[in-house]
Amino acid sequence: MAAIHERLGLRRVINAAGTMTDLGASIIGPEARAAMDEAAGAFFEMDALFGRASATIAELTGAEAGFVTSSAASGITLSVAGAMTGDDLAAIERLPDASGLKSEVVLLAGHAINFGAPVTQMIRLAGARPVIAGQATSSAGWQVAGAITDRTAAALYVVSHHCAPTEQVDLAEFAEIAHARGVPVIVDAASEYDLRGFHDRGADLVIHSGHKFLAGPTSGMVSGRAGLVRAAWLQNRGIGRAMKVGKEGIAGLIAALEAWRTRDHAAMRRREGAALALWSGAVSGLPGVRARAVPDPTGNPLDRLELVLDPEAAGITAWDLARELMAGDPAVATRDMEAEHGILHLDPCNLHAGEAETVADLLRAILGRARAAPLRTDLHHERRIRARAPAFPGRAG
Ligand SMILES: *Cc1c(COP(=O)(O)O)cnc(C)c1O
């Protein structure tokens, strides 16, 4: 693990943040790695390899068919494109020029998220136009119905902790409204454990990320109705070529899906629970630091440790604690999207043996230091955001 970092002259990173693209997503499981290695030196009839993946995806998701993409993001684009073109090869070659095609995609305002890039941009990449229904704070069925026209190619429903949390139309109602107008429903469930439930609630296509909870290679998985899956897959002869998934990605995802079925999920939960207990113990009794296990916001079967910091009493803000944890070698990455509210989350899903202990030791050391000599960097919020701007190539953070 450390050898490659040394060879490349890079810092090691402990991932207590979750499946983050910025950190390299998640740990690819041993079965997927072995399959990727084997596939790397082999040739395939690629259509047959795609077909084999479809069988595995169908079995796991309960859907009619499936296909492997380079990422969930490209899965969204190709699903939208497929809904626009069907299997019209001439239209597929014309995209993103959508002349003559239905080219509007309805989504809720509270679902127009940024997962690292805007979800609406993944719609536009296909040549479609996002049509927003409702407002960020709430949405209702009549707003969805009112946004659908005879130009609507698809309706996109997003399941994510990034989505607006309250008063949103649920998937079953959303699908019922779309289906009443003959509009297919695409669900972005990139970061969700549940492989079957979205189909049950009316999705026609569901997109999962291969490199999140599935612990597969960098890839995406589209599952759903056979005709729509085929139309999305056919985009590989058009815009999908710019998002190509390779043989190693397909073989790796098949292996990851097969491993998923036999994975000891209960044992993983126990290991994760032990990490949370360790971290919680490391900060317990420290003034200005409250810790508690909180469930995943979209119902994935995992807990994270929430740290709430009172900077006056703790001598450090949540921002600065995250920064200090990230400053060493190994760097420790935390979930800091709520840092401006004094909250940090520690995610236990992507740890190697011994890393939970390292995180606990660092927490103790940094919080101990801050108590003795309060850390006051006092950066304005805006500057903190700017400090997180992309650092390539070699921009000082
Ligand atoms: C992660 C994520 C994506 C993007 O997934 P990739 O496989 O990294 O492209 C899209 N939508 C949601 C909701 C996500 O969480």
The ligand as an SDF file (V2000), in Angstrom:
LIG
                    3D

 15 15  0  0  0  0  0  0  0  0999 V2000
  -21.1660    9.7750   -6.7430 C   0  0  0  0  0  0  0  0  0  0  0  0
  -22.4070   10.2170   -7.3600 C   0  0  0  0  0  0  0  0  0  0  0  0
  -22.4850   10.3730   -8.7410 C   0  0  0  0  0  0  0  0  0  0  0  0
  -21.3000   10.1590   -9.6340 C   0  0  0  0  0  0  0  0  0  0  0  0
  -20.8470    8.8440   -9.5670 O   0  0  0  0  0  0  0  0  0  0  0  0
  -19.5530    8.4340  -10.3980 P   0  0  0  0  0  0  0  0  0  0  0  0
  -19.6490    6.9590  -10.5130 O   0  0  0  0  0  0  0  0  0  0  0  0
  -18.3880    8.8750   -9.5970 O   0  0  0  0  0  0  0  0  0  0  0  0
  -19.6290    9.1200  -11.7060 O   0  0  0  0  0  0  0  0  0  0  0  0
  -23.6900   10.7410   -9.2970 C   0  0  0  0  0  0  0  0  0  0  0  0
  -24.7660   10.9460   -8.5250 N   0  0  0  0  0  0  0  0  0  0  0  0
  -24.7370   10.8000   -7.1870 C   0  0  0  0  0  0  0  0  0  0  0  0
  -25.9780   11.0130   -6.3960 C   0  0  0  0  0  0  0  0  0  0  0  0
  -23.5450   10.4350   -6.5500 C   0  0  0  0  0  0  0  0  0  0  0  0
  -23.5040   10.2910   -5.2270 O   0  0  0  0  0  0  0  0  0  0  0  0
  1  2  1  0
  2  3  1  0
  2 14  2  0
  3  4  1  0
  3 10  2  0
  4  5  1  0
  5  6  1  0
  6  7  2  0
  6  8  1  0
  6  9  1  0
 10 11  1  0
 11 12  2  0
 12 13  1  0
 12 14  1  0
 14 15  1  0
M  END
$$$$
